Amino acid sequence: FNAAVNGTATSNGTVTWPTATADWGTVVFVAVTDSGTAQAGNVLFYGDLTTNKTIENGDTFQISNTNLSVSLA
């Protein structure tokens, strides 16, 4: 993440999930955790996506550089 400005930090690189090997369904939110292992660690931030994304077998879900922002309120 880039340095926070007015309490909001944005990603400084593209975040890419592994290629789906089955239909994942619709992604409606993302979470930032303190672990790189799925379903492990603590959720630090979470929020809804601006646009939901349906992930089907063979798709790769990706959030482009600076398009993931986290804020402390």
N, CA, C and O atoms as a GROMACS GRO file, in nm:
protein
  292
    1PHE      N    1   0.083  -0.119   0.000
    1PHE     CA    2   0.000   0.000   0.000
    1PHE      C    3   0.087   0.124   0.000
    1PHE      O    4   0.197   0.126   0.056
    2ASN      N    5   0.035   0.230  -0.066
    2ASN     CA    6   0.100   0.360  -0.062
    2ASN      C    7   0.074   0.424   0.074
    2ASN      O    8  -0.015   0.380   0.147
    3ALA      N    9   0.151   0.526   0.108
    3ALA     CA   10   0.129   0.598   0.233
    3ALA      C   11  -0.012   0.657   0.234
    3ALA      O   12  -0.062   0.703   0.132
    4ALA      N   13  -0.075   0.654   0.350
    4ALA     CA   14  -0.212   0.704   0.363
    4ALA      C   15  -0.217   0.855   0.347
    4ALA      O   16  -0.128   0.927   0.390
    5VAL      N   17  -0.324   0.901   0.283
    5VAL     CA   18  -0.354   1.042   0.269
    5VAL      C   19  -0.494   1.064   0.322
    5VAL      O   20  -0.590   1.004   0.273
    6ASN      N   21  -0.507   1.149   0.422
    6ASN     CA   22  -0.637   1.174   0.486
    6ASN      C   23  -0.703   1.045   0.535
    6ASN      O   24  -0.825   1.030   0.525
    7GLY      N   25  -0.624   0.952   0.587
    7GLY     CA   26  -0.676   0.829   0.644
    7GLY      C   27  -0.704   0.717   0.546
    7GLY      O   28  -0.755   0.612   0.585
    8THR      N   29  -0.672   0.738   0.417
    8THR     CA   30  -0.698   0.635   0.315
    8THR      C   31  -0.568   0.596   0.246
    8THR      O   32  -0.492   0.681   0.200
    9ALA      N   33  -0.543   0.464   0.240
    9ALA     CA   34  -0.426   0.411   0.169
    9ALA      C   35  -0.475   0.332   0.047
    9ALA      O   36  -0.576   0.263   0.053
   10THR      N   37  -0.400   0.344  -0.064
   10THR     CA   38  -0.435   0.271  -0.185
   10THR      C   39  -0.325   0.171  -0.217
   10THR      O   40  -0.209   0.189  -0.180
   11SER      N   41  -0.365   0.064  -0.286
   11SER     CA   42  -0.269  -0.040  -0.324
   11SER      C   43  -0.166   0.018  -0.421
   11SER      O   44  -0.196   0.104  -0.503
   12ASN      N   45  -0.043  -0.032  -0.409
   12ASN     CA   46   0.063   0.015  -0.499
   12ASN      C   47   0.108  -0.096  -0.594
   12ASN      O   48   0.221  -0.096  -0.642
   13GLY      N   49   0.019  -0.187  -0.620
   13GLY     CA   50   0.046  -0.296  -0.714
   13GLY      C   51  -0.083  -0.370  -0.742
   13GLY      O   52  -0.182  -0.354  -0.670
   14THR      N   53  -0.083  -0.449  -0.846
   14THR     CA   54  -0.200  -0.528  -0.881
   14THR      C   55  -0.210  -0.648  -0.788
   14THR      O   56  -0.111  -0.715  -0.760
   15VAL      N   57  -0.331  -0.675  -0.739
   15VAL     CA   58  -0.358  -0.790  -0.653
   15VAL      C   59  -0.428  -0.895  -0.739
   15VAL      O   60  -0.534  -0.868  -0.795
   16THR      N   61  -0.368  -1.015  -0.750
   16THR     CA   62  -0.422  -1.120  -0.836
   16THR      C   63  -0.445  -1.247  -0.755
   16THR      O   64  -0.357  -1.292  -0.682
   17TRP      N   65  -0.564  -1.303  -0.768
   17TRP     CA   66  -0.595  -1.430  -0.705
   17TRP      C   67  -0.562  -1.543  -0.802
   17TRP      O   68  -0.551  -1.518  -0.922
   18PRO      N   69  -0.546  -1.665  -0.754
   18PRO     CA   70  -0.518  -1.777  -0.843
   18PRO      C   71  -0.632  -1.798  -0.943
   18PRO      O   72  -0.746  -1.759  -0.918
   19THR      N   73  -0.599  -1.859  -1.056
   19THR     CA   74  -0.700  -1.891  -1.156
   19THR      C   75  -0.801  -1.990  -1.097
   19THR      O   76  -0.762  -2.091  -1.038
   20ALA      N   77  -0.928  -1.960  -1.115
   20ALA     CA   78  -1.034  -2.047  -1.061
   20ALA      C   79  -1.033  -2.181  -1.134
   20ALA      O   80  -1.026  -2.186  -1.256
   21THR      N   81  -1.039  -2.288  -1.058
   21THR     CA   82  -1.045  -2.422  -1.116
   21THR      C   83  -1.187  -2.478  -1.112
   21THR      O   84  -1.211  -2.593  -1.146
   22ALA      N   85  -1.281  -2.393  -1.070
   22ALA     CA   86  -1.424  -2.425  -1.069
   22ALA      C   87  -1.497  -2.291  -1.065
   22ALA      O   88  -1.434  -2.187  -1.048
   23ASP      N   89  -1.628  -2.292  -1.080
   23ASP     CA   90  -1.704  -2.168  -1.067
   23ASP      C   91  -1.702  -2.125  -0.920
   23ASP      O   92  -1.740  -2.202  -0.832
   24TRP      N   93  -1.658  -2.001  -0.894
   24TRP     CA   94  -1.652  -1.949  -0.757
   24TRP      C   95  -1.780  -1.878  -0.716
   24TRP      O   96  -1.803  -1.857  -0.597
   25GLY      N   97  -1.863  -1.842  -0.812
   25GLY     CA   98  -1.981  -1.762  -0.782
   25GLY      C   99  -1.950  -1.615  -0.797
   25GLY      O  100  -1.858  -1.578  -0.870
   26THR      N  101  -2.026  -1.532  -0.729
   26THR     CA  102  -2.012  -1.387  -0.742
   26THR      C  103  -1.935  -1.330  -0.623
   26THR      O  104  -1.971  -1.354  -0.508
   27VAL      N  105  -1.830  -1.256  -0.652
   27VAL     CA  106  -1.752  -1.187  -0.549
   27VAL      C  107  -1.820  -1.054  -0.524
   27VAL      O  108  -1.839  -0.975  -0.616
   28VAL      N  109  -1.856  -1.028  -0.398
   28VAL     CA  110  -1.925  -0.903  -0.364
   28VAL      C  111  -1.845  -0.817  -0.267
   28VAL      O  112  -1.874  -0.698  -0.252
   29PHE      N  113  -1.744  -0.876  -0.200
   29PHE     CA  114  -1.660  -0.798  -0.111
   29PHE      C  115  -1.521  -0.860  -0.106
   29PHE      O  116  -1.502  -0.974  -0.148
   30VAL      N  117  -1.425  -0.784  -0.056
   30VAL     CA  118  -1.290  -0.835  -0.033
   30VAL      C  119  -1.250  -0.803   0.110
   30VAL      O  120  -1.306  -0.714   0.174
   31ALA      N  121  -1.153  -0.877   0.159
   31ALA     CA  122  -1.100  -0.855   0.293
   31ALA      C  123  -0.948  -0.855   0.286
   31ALA      O  124  -0.888  -0.931   0.210
   32VAL      N  125  -0.887  -0.771   0.366
   32VAL     CA  126  -0.741  -0.769   0.382
   32VAL      C  127  -0.712  -0.836   0.515
   32VAL      O  128  -0.764  -0.795   0.619
   33THR      N  129  -0.628  -0.940   0.512
   33THR     CA  130  -0.595  -1.014   0.634
   33THR      C  131  -0.445  -1.007   0.663
   33THR      O  132  -0.367  -0.959   0.580
   34ASP      N  133  -0.407  -1.054   0.779
   34ASP     CA  134  -0.265  -1.055   0.815
   34ASP      C  135  -0.202  -1.192   0.788
   34ASP      O  136  -0.099  -1.225   0.846
   35SER      N  137  -0.265  -1.271   0.699
   35SER     CA  138  -0.213  -1.402   0.662
   35SER      C  139  -0.229  -1.421   0.512
   35SER      O  140  -0.328  -1.378   0.454
   36GLY      N  141  -0.132  -1.486   0.450
   36GLY     CA  142  -0.141  -1.517   0.308
   36GLY      C  143  -0.211  -1.648   0.281
   36GLY      O  144  -0.226  -1.687   0.165
   37THR      N  145  -0.255  -1.716   0.386
   37THR     CA  146  -0.323  -1.845   0.372
   37THR      C  147  -0.474  -1.824   0.377
   37THR      O  148  -0.524  -1.755   0.466
   38ALA      N  149  -0.546  -1.884   0.282
   38ALA     CA  150  -0.692  -1.870   0.279
   38ALA      C  151  -0.754  -1.916   0.409
   38ALA      O  152  -0.714  -2.018   0.465
   39GLN      N  153  -0.851  -1.842   0.457
   39GLN     CA  154  -0.928  -1.872   0.578
   39GLN      C  155  -0.841  -1.882   0.702
   39GLN      O  156  -0.872  -1.958   0.794
   40ALA      N  157  -0.731  -1.805   0.706
   40ALA     CA  158  -0.643  -1.802   0.823
   40ALA      C  159  -0.615  -1.657   0.858
   40ALA      O  160  -0.633  -1.567   0.776
   41GLY      N  161  -0.570  -1.635   0.979
   41GLY     CA  162  -0.531  -1.501   1.021
   41GLY      C  163  -0.649  -1.417   1.064
   41GLY      O  164  -0.760  -1.466   1.086
   42ASN      N  165  -0.623  -1.287   1.074
   42ASN     CA  166  -0.721  -1.191   1.122
   42ASN      C  167  -0.760  -1.096   1.010
   42ASN      O  168  -0.675  -1.053   0.932
   43VAL      N  169  -0.889  -1.063   1.002
   43VAL     CA  170  -0.936  -0.965   0.904
   43VAL      C  171  -0.900  -0.826   0.957
   43VAL      O  172  -0.939  -0.788   1.068
   44LEU      N  173  -0.825  -0.750   0.876
   44LEU     CA  174  -0.785  -0.615   0.914
   44LEU      C  175  -0.879  -0.510   0.856
   44LEU      O  176  -0.913  -0.413   0.923
   45PHE      N  177  -0.921  -0.530   0.732
   45PHE     CA  178  -1.014  -0.441   0.663
   45PHE      C  179  -1.103  -0.526   0.574
   45PHE      O  180  -1.061  -0.633   0.527
   46TYR      N  181  -1.225  -0.480   0.549
   46TYR     CA  182  -1.312  -0.547   0.454
   46TYR      C  183  -1.410  -0.445   0.397
   46TYR      O  184  -1.434  -0.341   0.456
   47GLY      N  185  -1.464  -0.477   0.282
   47GLY     CA  186  -1.563  -0.388   0.223
   47GLY      C  187  -1.620  -0.443   0.094
   47GLY      O  188  -1.565  -0.534   0.033
   48ASP      N  189  -1.732  -0.385   0.054
   48ASP     CA  190  -1.801  -0.424  -0.068
   48ASP      C  191  -1.723  -0.376  -0.190
   48ASP      O  192  -1.656  -0.273  -0.187
   49LEU      N  193  -1.732  -0.453  -0.298
   49LEU     CA  194  -1.678  -0.409  -0.426
   49LEU      C  195  -1.772  -0.304  -0.486
   49LEU      O  196  -1.892  -0.307  -0.461
   50THR      N  197  -1.717  -0.214  -0.564
   50THR     CA  198  -1.800  -0.118  -0.636
   50THR      C  199  -1.889  -0.189  -0.736
   50THR      O  200  -2.005  -0.153  -0.753
   51THR      N  201  -1.834  -0.291  -0.802
   51THR     CA  202  -1.906  -0.373  -0.898
   51THR      C  203  -1.883  -0.519  -0.866
   51THR      O  204  -1.769  -0.564  -0.860
   52ASN      N  205  -1.990  -0.595  -0.846
   52ASN     CA  206  -1.978  -0.739  -0.821
   52ASN      C  207  -1.918  -0.807  -0.943
   52ASN      O  208  -1.938  -0.762  -1.056
   53LYS      N  209  -1.845  -0.916  -0.920
   53LYS     CA  210  -1.779  -0.987  -1.030
   53LYS      C  211  -1.807  -1.136  -1.017
   53LYS      O  212  -1.775  -1.197  -0.915
   54THR      N  213  -1.866  -1.195  -1.121
   54THR     CA  214  -1.888  -1.339  -1.124
   54THR      C  215  -1.761  -1.407  -1.175
   54THR      O  216  -1.710  -1.373  -1.282
   55ILE      N  217  -1.711  -1.503  -1.097
   55ILE     CA  218  -1.589  -1.575  -1.132
   55ILE      C  219  -1.627  -1.717  -1.172
   55ILE      O  220  -1.686  -1.792  -1.093
   56GLU      N  221  -1.594  -1.752  -1.295
   56GLU     CA  222  -1.623  -1.886  -1.346
   56GLU      C  223  -1.492  -1.961  -1.367
   56GLU      O  224  -1.384  -1.903  -1.364
   57ASN      N  225  -1.503  -2.092  -1.387
   57ASN     CA  226  -1.387  -2.178  -1.408
   57ASN      C  227  -1.295  -2.117  -1.514
   57ASN      O  228  -1.340  -2.086  -1.625
   58GLY      N  229  -1.168  -2.101  -1.482
   58GLY     CA  230  -1.069  -2.046  -1.574
   58GLY      C  231  -1.048  -1.896  -1.562
   58GLY      O  232  -0.952  -1.843  -1.618
   59ASP      N  233  -1.136  -1.825  -1.489
   59ASP     CA  234  -1.120  -1.681  -1.469
   59ASP      C  235  -1.012  -1.651  -1.366
   59ASP      O  236  -0.983  -1.734  -1.280
   60THR      N  237  -0.954  -1.534  -1.376
   60THR     CA  238  -0.860  -1.484  -1.275
   60THR      C  239  -0.913  -1.352  -1.223
   60THR      O  240  -0.929  -1.257  -1.299
   61PHE      N  241  -0.942  -1.346  -1.092
   61PHE     CA  242  -0.990  -1.223  -1.029
   61PHE      C  243  -0.871  -1.135  -0.998
   61PHE      O  244  -0.771  -1.182  -0.945
   62GLN      N  245  -0.883  -1.006  -1.032
   62GLN     CA  246  -0.770  -0.915  -1.017
   62GLN      C  247  -0.821  -0.776  -0.981
   62GLN      O  248  -0.924  -0.731  -1.033
   63ILE      N  249  -0.749  -0.708  -0.892
   63ILE     CA  250  -0.776  -0.568  -0.862
   63ILE      C  251  -0.652  -0.491  -0.906
   63ILE      O  252  -0.542  -0.512  -0.856
   64SER      N  253  -0.672  -0.400  -1.001
   64SER     CA  254  -0.561  -0.326  -1.062
   64SER      C  255  -0.497  -0.228  -0.964
   64SER      O  256  -0.556  -0.188  -0.865
   65ASN      N  257  -0.373  -0.191  -0.997
   65ASN     CA  258  -0.294  -0.095  -0.919
   65ASN      C  259  -0.378   0.028  -0.882
   65ASN      O  260  -0.445   0.086  -0.967
   66THR      N  261  -0.373   0.066  -0.758
   66THR     CA  262  -0.440   0.181  -0.695
   66THR      C  263  -0.592   0.168  -0.688
   66THR      O  264  -0.658   0.263  -0.645
   67ASN      N  265  -0.650   0.056  -0.729
   67ASN     CA  266  -0.796   0.040  -0.724
   67ASN      C  267  -0.846  -0.030  -0.597
   67ASN      O  268  -0.965  -0.057  -0.586
   68LEU      N  269  -0.757  -0.058  -0.503
   68LEU     CA  270  -0.797  -0.112  -0.373
   68LEU      C  271  -0.759  -0.007  -0.269
   68LEU      O  272  -0.642   0.025  -0.252
   69SER      N  273  -0.860   0.045  -0.201
   69SER     CA  274  -0.836   0.149  -0.099
   69SER      C  275  -0.887   0.102   0.036
   69SER      O  276  -0.992   0.038   0.043
   70VAL      N  277  -0.814   0.134   0.141
   70VAL     CA  278  -0.860   0.107   0.277
   70VAL      C  279  -0.856   0.237   0.355
   70VAL      O  280  -0.766   0.319   0.336
   71SER      N  281  -0.954   0.253   0.444
   71SER     CA  282  -0.965   0.377   0.520
   71SER      C  283  -0.991   0.347   0.667
   71SER      O  284  -1.056   0.248   0.700
   72LEU      N  285  -0.942   0.432   0.752
   72LEU     CA  286  -0.973   0.426   0.894
   72LEU      C  287  -1.073   0.538   0.921
   72LEU      O  288  -1.049   0.654   0.888
   73ALA      N  289  -1.185   0.502   0.981
   73ALA     CA  290  -1.288   0.602   1.008
   73ALA      C  291  -1.297   0.629   1.156
   73ALA      O  292  -1.378   0.711   1.199
   0.00000   0.00000   0.00000
